[in-house]
Amino acid sequence: MKAAYDKKRRTEKADELRAQKKAAYALWGPQHRDLEREKRKKNMPKHIEYCRQPEYKEWKKKYDRRLRVAEYGEYAECYELLEQLVKEVKLQMPDRFERYAQAGRQQWNPINQQRRRYARTSRIDSE
């Protein structure tokens, strides 16, 4: 009952409560901002070590994937499958088409590669 009452009160008096919190922080915030900053600086090395743990990295990877997928709503499963497919395609055929698509004179293609290879070998032979 209490939880239901609190939830109802928070929705009914949301603006009033928000204004009270804002006023309280306007007084308290500037005085304690430096203390908060120092506390964060002091704890930062611990936080960095925590983030380097393999368990955290694995959890974070799953969490980020869930967040990215959630953007697609009912198509989330399709998006995941598409990501896996793209990953597999890149494993099978790394970046050949990306190299083909490069702009400029030195564009990667088999003929240019052959020309460069020939120029290198002929230079070595002449020396």
Phi, psi and omega in degrees: 000317181297317180298318179296318179298314181299316181298316180296317181295319179297323179287321182290319185250032184301313182296317181296314179296320179297319179295320178297315180297318181297318179295318180296319181288330178299326177279314188280323187304303183301327181289328188251002183299318180294321178297318178298318180298315179297319180297318179295317179299320182294321183273353185301315179302322178296319180296319180297316177299319179298318181292339180275352181291139181300325180296318180294318180300317179296315179298316182296322179298314179295319181297313180297320179298317178299319179296314180298317183292326183299335180298334186267002174056240184290344179264015184301316181297320178297318180298317179299316179296320179297318178301316179296320180295316179298319179299317180294320178298317180294329176292318182289320185222084194313272186226030184300313182290329176294321178292322177299323186281352181298138181271166175107174184293323185271036182302141181281124169202163186301325182292314177299319179299317181295318179299314180295318179299317180295318180296321179294314183292323180291327176294318180294319180295324182286338181277000000 
